[in-house]
Amino acid sequence: MKCLRLIVLLSLGAAAFAGEVKIIVNSSVGADSISVNDLKGVFLATSTGLGGSHVEPVLEKSGAAHEAFLREYLGKTDAALQTYYRSLVFTGKASMPKAFGSDAEVVAYVAKTKGAIGYVSAGADTAGVKVLGVQ
């Protein structure tokens, strides 16, 4: 019985999180959904493609959506992610992704930048971009 309760609680937690952020892409990206593993690969610079398109990740600088995205999809804190990106830059494997201070700035950048992928809070206006389902 305890296992069943734990499963229910974990499911509710995942469902609650799913409502915290939206994954958005430029309309040039061919995908309509993304797996958690592919999302992690894109944002940790181990993959640069999605749906046959080259993609570039875009971050928020801070906030609830940023923290939720890092915690649930990347399993990192902001400090750990910054350290990770700095090590990639230092070794020449990647560059720092662009980071913006608000949902509106992320949406505006993703809308005008071919291949851009980012995340915003669930309540953000996402006109002009494609919202991906996360599997």
Backbone as a printed PyTorch tensor [residue, N CA C, xyz], in Angstrom:
tensor([[[  0.8300,  -1.1940,   0.0000],
         [  0.0000,   0.0000,   0.0000],
         [  0.8790,   1.2640,   0.0000]],

        [[  1.9860,   1.2230,   0.7680],
         [  2.8780,   2.3800,   0.8080],
         [  3.4810,   2.6510,  -0.5650]],

        [[  3.8210,   1.5800,  -1.2860],
         [  4.3820,   1.7460,  -2.6290],
         [  3.3720,   2.4150,  -3.5510]],

        [[  2.1230,   2.0110,  -3.4420],
         [  1.0800,   2.6000,  -4.2800],
         [  0.9410,   4.0870,  -3.9860]],

        [[  0.9490,   4.4460,  -2.7160],
         [  0.8600,   5.8690,  -2.3510],
         [  2.0540,   6.6470,  -2.9020]],

        [[  3.2310,   6.0540,  -2.7900],
         [  4.4330,   6.7180,  -3.2940],
         [  4.3410,   6.9290,  -4.8090]],

        [[  3.8850,   5.9240,  -5.5240],
         [  3.7330,   6.0400,  -6.9730],
         [  2.7390,   7.1450,  -7.3150]],

        [[  1.6310,   7.1910,  -6.5970],
         [  0.6240,   8.2270,  -6.8410],
         [  1.2050,   9.6060,  -6.5650]],

        [[  1.9190,   9.7510,  -5.4560],
         [  2.5160,  11.0470,  -5.1230],
         [  3.5480,  11.4670,  -6.1630]],

        [[  4.3720,  10.5330,  -6.6110],
         [  5.3660,  10.8610,  -7.6280],
         [  4.6910,  11.2450,  -8.9340]],

        [[  3.6390,  10.5590,  -9.2950],
         [  2.9040,  10.8890, -10.5150],
         [  2.2950,  12.2780, -10.4240]],

        [[  1.7300,  12.5940,  -9.2820],
         [  1.1480,  13.9210,  -9.0980],
         [  2.2250,  14.9890,  -9.1750]],

        [[  3.3930,  14.7120,  -8.6040],
         [  4.4980,  15.6720,  -8.6710],
         [  4.9450,  15.9070, -10.1020]],

        [[  5.0490,  14.8430, -10.8920],
         [  5.4440,  14.9900, -12.2930],
         [  4.3870,  15.7560, -13.0670]],

        [[  3.1200,  15.4710, -12.7850],
         [  2.0380,  16.1790, -13.4720],
         [  2.0440,  17.6510, -13.0850]],

        [[  2.3110,  17.9320, -11.8310],
         [  2.3520,  19.3280, -11.3860],
         [  3.4960,  20.0630, -12.0650]],

        [[  4.6600,  19.3770, -12.1900],
         [  5.7900,  20.0260, -12.8360],
         [  5.4980,  20.3050, -14.3020]],

        [[  4.8610,  19.3340, -14.9690],
         [  4.5970,  19.4850, -16.3980],
         [  3.8520,  20.7840, -16.6740]],

        [[  3.1390,  21.3030, -15.6930],
         [  2.4180,  22.5480, -15.8750],
         [  3.2440,  23.7790, -15.5660]],

        [[  4.4920,  23.6170, -15.1300],
         [  5.3240,  24.7560, -14.7470],
         [  6.0590,  25.4060, -15.9130]],

        [[  6.4730,  24.6140, -16.8940],
         [  7.2270,  25.1610, -18.0280],
         [  6.7170,  24.6210, -19.3570]],

        [[  6.9750,  25.4040, -20.3980],
         [  6.7240,  24.9810, -21.7710],
         [  8.0580,  25.0000, -22.4940]],

        [[  8.2870,  23.9930, -23.3310],
         [  9.4700,  23.9610, -24.1780],
         [  9.0510,  24.5580, -25.5160]],

        [[  9.7870,  25.5630, -25.9640],
         [  9.4300,  26.2620, -27.2030],
         [ 10.5780,  26.2000, -28.2030]],

        [[ 10.2170,  26.2180, -29.4880],
         [ 11.2150,  26.2290, -30.5570],
         [ 10.7810,  27.1910, -31.6460]],

        [[ 11.7530,  27.5980, -32.4350],
         [ 11.4790,  28.3940, -33.6160],
         [ 10.6690,  27.5420, -34.5860]],

        [[  9.8300,  28.1660, -35.3610],
         [  8.9620,  27.4280, -36.2880],
         [  9.7380,  26.6550, -37.3500]],

        [[ 11.0260,  26.9430, -37.5210],
         [ 11.8490,  26.2270, -38.4950],
         [ 12.1970,  24.8090, -38.0460]],

        [[ 12.0370,  24.5130, -36.7620],
         [ 12.3820,  23.1970, -36.2310],
         [ 11.2890,  22.2050, -36.6180]],

        [[ 11.6850,  21.0700, -37.1790],
         [ 10.7350,  20.1090, -37.7080],
         [ 10.0050,  19.2570, -36.6940]],

        [[ 10.4140,  19.2510, -35.4500],
         [  9.8020,  18.3820, -34.4390],
         [  8.5670,  19.0200, -33.8100]],

        [[  7.6390,  18.1650, -33.3660],
         [  6.4670,  18.6110, -32.6040],
         [  6.5400,  18.1660, -31.1570]],

        [[  7.4900,  17.2540, -30.8660],
         [  7.6790,  16.7810, -29.4970],
         [  9.1580,  16.4630, -29.3070]],

        [[  9.5240,  16.2580, -28.0490],
         [ 10.9160,  15.9600, -27.7120],
         [ 10.9310,  15.0380, -26.5040]],

        [[ 11.8470,  14.0850, -26.5010],
         [ 11.9950,  13.2160, -25.3340],
         [ 12.8010,  13.9550, -24.2670]],

        [[ 12.6720,  13.5180, -23.0500],
         [ 13.4480,  14.1210, -21.9660],
         [ 14.9420,  13.9500, -22.2420]],

        [[ 15.3430,  12.7850, -22.7550],
         [ 16.7640,  12.5560, -23.0490],
         [ 17.2750,  13.4820, -24.1460]],

        [[ 16.4670,  13.6840, -25.1910],
         [ 16.8810,  14.5950, -26.2550],
         [ 16.9590,  16.0330, -25.7540]],

        [[ 16.0110,  16.4080, -24.9040],
         [ 16.0090,  17.7570, -24.3290],
         [ 17.2670,  17.9750, -23.5010]],

        [[ 17.5960,  16.9940, -22.7020],
         [ 18.8140,  17.0790, -21.8820],
         [ 20.0490,  17.1690, -22.7750]],

        [[ 20.0840,  16.3670, -23.8360],
         [ 21.2220,  16.3940, -24.7530],
         [ 21.4040,  17.7550, -25.4010]],

        [[ 20.3140,  18.3780, -25.8120],
         [ 20.3910,  19.6970, -26.4460],
         [ 20.9040,  20.7370, -25.4580]],

        [[ 20.3710,  20.7370, -24.2460],
         [ 20.7580,  21.7650, -23.2870],
         [ 22.0960,  21.4920, -22.6040]],

        [[ 22.6140,  20.2660, -22.7200],
         [ 23.9420,  19.9810, -22.1810],
         [ 24.9800,  19.8670, -23.3040]],

        [[ 24.6070,  20.2950, -24.4990],
         [ 25.5080,  20.3930, -25.6500],
         [ 26.1070,  19.0580, -26.0660]],

        [[ 25.3860,  17.9630, -25.8390],
         [ 25.8370,  16.6680, -26.3510],
         [ 25.1110,  16.3290, -27.6430]],

        [[ 24.1140,  17.1400, -27.9920],
         [ 23.3610,  16.9720, -29.2290],
         [ 23.0170,  18.3550, -29.7670]],

        [[ 23.0570,  18.4910, -31.0840],
         [ 22.7190,  19.7870, -31.6820],
         [ 21.5890,  19.6780, -32.6830]],

        [[ 20.9530,  18.4990, -32.7430],
         [ 19.8890,  18.3180, -33.7120],
         [ 18.5870,  17.8850, -33.0850]],

        [[ 17.4980,  18.2500, -33.7570],
         [ 16.1590,  17.8580, -33.3370],
         [ 15.2510,  17.8840, -34.5590]],

        [[ 14.6170,  16.7680, -34.8450],
         [ 13.6950,  16.7010, -35.9690],
         [ 14.3330,  17.0660, -37.2940]],

        [[ 15.6180,  16.7260, -37.4640],
         [ 16.3220,  17.0450, -38.6940],
         [ 16.8140,  18.4820, -38.7790]],

        [[ 16.6370,  19.2390, -37.7120],
         [ 17.0650,  20.6450, -37.6830],
         [ 18.1880,  20.8390, -36.6790]],

        [[ 19.0920,  21.7550, -36.9910],
         [ 20.1230,  22.1680, -36.0330],
         [ 19.4430,  23.0790, -35.0050]],

        [[ 19.6990,  22.8340, -33.7230],
         [ 19.0850,  23.6550, -32.6790],
         [ 20.1370,  24.2560, -31.7550]],

        [[ 19.8140,  25.4080, -31.2130],
         [ 20.6650,  26.1300, -30.2580],
         [ 19.8430,  26.4460, -29.0160]],

        [[ 20.2990,  26.0160, -27.8480],
         [ 19.5250,  26.2720, -26.6300],
         [ 19.5870,  27.7290, -26.1680]],

        [[ 18.5010,  28.1620, -25.5540],
         [ 18.3650,  29.5040, -24.9850],
         [ 17.8860,  29.3210, -23.5500]],

        [[ 18.5100,  30.0270, -22.6170],
         [ 18.1780,  29.9020, -21.1990],
         [ 17.4880,  31.1520, -20.6610]],

        [[ 16.8060,  30.9750, -19.5420],
         [ 16.3950,  32.1250, -18.7430],
         [ 17.4890,  32.3230, -17.7030]],

        [[ 17.6890,  33.5490, -17.2720],
         [ 18.7570,  33.8350, -16.3100],
         [ 18.4150,  33.3680, -14.9120]],

        [[ 17.1230,  33.4100, -14.5560],
         [ 16.7010,  33.0340, -13.2030],
         [ 15.1930,  32.8790, -13.1990]],

        [[ 14.6490,  32.6280, -12.0210],
         [ 13.2020,  32.5510, -11.8860],
         [ 12.6890,  31.1380, -11.6870]],

        [[ 11.4020,  31.0240, -11.4140],
         [ 10.7800,  29.7400, -11.1070],
         [ 10.8420,  28.7760, -12.2910]],

        [[ 10.5740,  29.2610, -13.4920],
         [ 10.6270,  28.3820, -14.6680],
         [ 12.0490,  27.8610, -14.8780]],

        [[ 13.0320,  28.7230, -14.7010],
         [ 14.4380,  28.3320, -14.8590],
         [ 14.8020,  27.2510, -13.8450]],

        [[ 14.4600,  27.4790, -12.5950],
         [ 14.7800,  26.5050, -11.5420],
         [ 14.0680,  25.1740, -11.7800]],

        [[ 12.8000,  25.2240, -12.1650],
         [ 12.0430,  23.9960, -12.4280],
         [ 12.6270,  23.2370, -13.6130]],

        [[ 12.9710,  23.9590, -14.6760],
         [ 13.5640,  23.3210, -15.8480],
         [ 14.8760,  22.6310, -15.4770]],

        [[ 15.7420,  23.3260, -14.7720],
         [ 17.0330,  22.7460, -14.3910],
         [ 16.8580,  21.5260, -13.5060]],

        [[ 15.9880,  21.6390, -12.5370],
         [ 15.7780,  20.5540, -11.5740],
         [ 15.1980,  19.3200, -12.2660]],

        [[ 14.1550,  19.4940, -13.0290],
         [ 13.4350,  18.3550, -13.5710],
         [ 14.0260,  17.7850, -14.8530]],

        [[ 14.5530,  18.6130, -15.7240],
         [ 15.0460,  18.1160, -17.0000],
         [ 16.5510,  17.9110, -17.0390]],

        [[ 17.3070,  18.7520, -16.3540],
         [ 18.7660,  18.6320, -16.4200],
         [ 19.3760,  18.0380, -15.1560]],

        [[ 18.6500,  18.0680, -14.0490],
         [ 19.1800,  17.5200, -12.8030],
         [ 20.3610,  18.3150, -12.2800]],

        [[ 20.3480,  19.6170, -12.5180],
         [ 21.4490,  20.4840, -12.0950],
         [ 20.9170,  21.7430, -11.4270]],

        [[ 21.7590,  22.3380, -10.6160],
         [ 21.4700,  23.6690, -10.0900],
         [ 21.9920,  24.6770, -11.1010]],

        [[ 21.6160,  25.9340, -10.9370],
         [ 22.1260,  26.9650, -11.8330],
         [ 23.6450,  27.0580, -11.7410]],

        [[ 24.1900,  26.9970, -10.5400],
         [ 25.6450,  27.0760, -10.3680],
         [ 26.3440,  25.9100, -11.0670]],

        [[ 25.7910,  24.7160, -10.9280],
         [ 26.3850,  23.5430, -11.5730],
         [ 26.3040,  23.6640, -13.0950]],

        [[ 25.1970,  24.1800, -13.6070],
         [ 25.0660,  24.3500, -15.0520],
         [ 26.0680,  25.3740, -15.5730]],

        [[ 26.2360,  26.4750, -14.8650],
         [ 27.1960,  27.4960, -15.2910],
         [ 28.6190,  26.9400, -15.2890]],

        [[ 28.9560,  26.1600, -14.2740],
         [ 30.2770,  25.5260, -14.2080],
         [ 30.4560,  24.5590, -15.3800]],

        [[ 29.4220,  23.8020, -15.6710],
         [ 29.4560,  22.8590, -16.7880],
         [ 29.6960,  23.5910, -18.1030]],

        [[ 28.9370,  24.6560, -18.3440],
         [ 29.1150,  25.4130, -19.5850],
         [ 30.5000,  26.0520, -19.6590]],

        [[ 30.9960,  26.5830, -18.5460],
         [ 32.3340,  27.1880, -18.5540],
         [ 33.3940,  26.1510, -18.9300]],

        [[ 33.2240,  24.9120, -18.4490],
         [ 34.2030,  23.8750, -18.7930],
         [ 34.1350,  23.5450, -20.2910]],

        [[ 32.9350,  23.5590, -20.8680],
         [ 32.8110,  23.3230, -22.3140],
         [ 33.4630,  24.4550, -23.1100]],

        [[ 33.2620,  25.6780, -22.6600],
         [ 33.8590,  26.8320, -23.3340],
         [ 35.3770,  26.7560, -23.2280]],

        [[ 35.8840,  26.4480, -22.0360],
         [ 37.3280,  26.3830, -21.8040],
         [ 37.9910,  25.3400, -22.6970]],

        [[ 37.3160,  24.2110, -22.9100],
         [ 37.8930,  23.1430, -23.7300],
         [ 37.5650,  23.3040, -25.2140]],

        [[ 36.8310,  24.3430, -25.5700],
         [ 36.5050,  24.6070, -26.9580],
         [ 35.4040,  23.7230, -27.5290]],

        [[ 34.6470,  23.0580, -26.6700],
         [ 33.6160,  22.1370, -27.1340],
         [ 32.2740,  22.8170, -27.3930]],

        [[ 32.0640,  23.9760, -26.8180],
         [ 30.7840,  24.6810, -26.9980],
         [ 30.9560,  26.1190, -26.5510]],

        [[ 29.9360,  26.9140, -26.8150],
         [ 29.9210,  28.2890, -26.3280],
         [ 28.7560,  28.4460, -25.3560]],

        [[ 28.8170,  29.5010, -24.5980],
         [ 27.7450,  29.7620, -23.6300],
         [ 26.4490,  30.0490, -24.3810]],

        [[ 25.3500,  29.4360, -23.9640],
         [ 24.0750,  29.7550, -24.6180],
         [ 23.6210,  31.1590, -24.2330]],

        [[ 22.8150,  31.7510, -25.0730],
         [ 22.2280,  33.0520, -24.7510],
         [ 21.2870,  32.8630, -23.5820]],

        [[ 21.2190,  33.8770, -22.7210],
         [ 20.3240,  33.8360, -21.5560],
         [ 19.5790,  35.1580, -21.4690]],

        [[ 18.3140,  35.0810, -21.1560],
         [ 17.4550,  36.2570, -21.1030],
         [ 16.7650,  36.3590, -19.7510]],

        [[ 16.3280,  37.5570, -19.4320],
         [ 15.7760,  37.8380, -18.1200],
         [ 14.2870,  37.6280, -17.9570]],

        [[ 13.5680,  37.3110, -19.0420],
         [ 12.1210,  37.1420, -18.9120],
         [ 11.6030,  36.1680, -19.9640]],

        [[ 10.4000,  35.6510, -19.7010],
         [  9.7330,  34.7880, -20.6740],
         [  9.5670,  35.5110, -22.0030]],

        [[  9.1420,  36.7640, -21.9500],
         [  8.8880,  37.5270, -23.1760],
         [ 10.1550,  37.6640, -24.0110]],

        [[ 11.3010,  37.8730, -23.3720],
         [ 12.5570,  37.9870, -24.1110],
         [ 12.9370,  36.6530, -24.7530]],

        [[ 12.7210,  35.5460, -24.0320],
         [ 13.0200,  34.2250, -24.5930],
         [ 12.1250,  33.9580, -25.7890]],

        [[ 10.8210,  34.2200, -25.6590],
         [  9.8830,  33.9920, -26.7600],
         [ 10.2710,  34.8410, -27.9700]],

        [[ 10.5940,  36.1090, -27.7510],
         [ 10.9580,  37.0010, -28.8600],
         [ 12.2050,  36.4920, -29.5730]],

        [[ 13.2120,  36.0770, -28.8250],
         [ 14.4450,  35.5780, -29.4310],
         [ 14.2030,  34.2800, -30.1940]],

        [[ 13.4850,  33.3420, -29.5780],
         [ 13.2100,  32.0590, -30.2280],
         [ 12.3880,  32.2790, -31.4970]],

        [[ 11.4280,  33.1950, -31.4480],
         [ 10.5750,  33.4640, -32.6130],
         [ 11.3820,  33.9600, -33.8110]],

        [[ 12.4180,  34.7460, -33.5740],
         [ 13.1650,  35.3420, -34.6900],
         [ 14.4530,  34.5980, -35.0490]],

        [[ 14.8190,  33.5590, -34.2850],
         [ 16.1060,  32.9040, -34.4870],
         [ 15.9200,  31.4600, -34.9460]],

        [[ 16.2930,  31.1930, -36.1720],
         [ 16.1750,  29.8530, -36.7360],
         [ 16.9040,  28.8390, -35.8560]],

        [[ 16.2070,  27.7560, -35.5000],
         [ 16.8070,  26.6830, -34.7170],
         [ 16.8420,  26.9050, -33.2140]],

        [[ 16.3560,  28.0300, -32.7320],
         [ 16.4140,  28.3000, -31.2900],
         [ 15.4220,  27.4150, -30.5430]],

        [[ 15.8240,  26.9430, -29.3630],
         [ 14.9800,  26.1680, -28.4710],
         [ 15.1580,  26.7220, -27.0650]],

        [[ 14.0650,  26.8930, -26.3580],
         [ 14.1250,  27.4310, -25.0110],
         [ 12.9600,  26.9350, -24.1790]],

        [[ 12.7850,  27.5550, -23.0500],
         [ 11.6970,  27.1980, -22.1410],
         [ 11.1780,  28.4690, -21.5050]],

        [[  9.9070,  28.4560, -21.1650],
         [  9.2530,  29.5850, -20.5060],
         [  8.2570,  29.0350, -19.4970]],

        [[  7.7530,  29.8940, -18.6410],
         [  6.7460,  29.4510, -17.6830],
         [  5.4700,  29.0670, -18.4160]],

        [[  4.6920,  28.2030, -17.8030],
         [  3.4880,  27.6670, -18.4380],
         [  2.5000,  28.7540, -18.8340]],

        [[  2.4500,  29.8530, -18.1010],
         [  1.4990,  30.9160, -18.3960],
         [  1.9730,  31.9300, -19.4110]],

        [[  3.1770,  31.7450, -19.9330],
         [  3.7460,  32.7260, -20.8660],
         [  3.0070,  32.7180, -22.2010]],

        [[  2.9290,  33.8800, -22.8180],
         [  2.3660,  34.0190, -24.1630],
         [  3.4070,  33.4720, -25.1400]],

        [[  3.0310,  32.4430, -25.9040],
         [  3.9840,  31.8150, -26.8120],
         [  3.6100,  32.0540, -28.2880]],

        [[  2.9510,  33.1660, -28.5390],
         [  2.6080,  33.5000, -29.9300],
         [  3.8900,  33.6670, -30.7410]],

        [[  3.9290,  33.0560, -31.9100],
         [  5.0770,  33.1780, -32.7920],
         [  6.0920,  32.0670, -32.6780]],

        [[  5.9120,  31.1470, -31.7080],
         [  6.8100,  30.0170, -31.5560],
         [  6.0000,  28.7270, -31.4880]],

        [[  6.6810,  27.6150, -31.6390],
         [  6.0390,  26.3080, -31.5370],
         [  6.3020,  25.7450, -30.1440]],

        [[  5.2590,  25.2390, -29.4950],
         [  5.3950,  24.6020, -28.1840],
         [  5.5380,  23.0970, -28.4260]],

        [[  6.5960,  22.5080, -27.8790],
         [  6.8360,  21.0870, -28.0400],
         [  6.2380,  20.3020, -26.8870]],

        [[  5.6940,  19.1430, -27.2040],
         [  5.2920,  18.2040, -26.1630],
         [  6.5330,  17.4740, -25.6690]],

        [[  6.6140,  17.2300, -24.3820],
         [  7.7510,  16.4980, -23.8180],
         [  7.2820,  15.0950, -23.4640]],

        [[  7.9990,  14.1030, -24.0050],
         [  7.6330,  12.7090, -23.7720],
         [  8.5560,  12.0800, -22.7640]]])
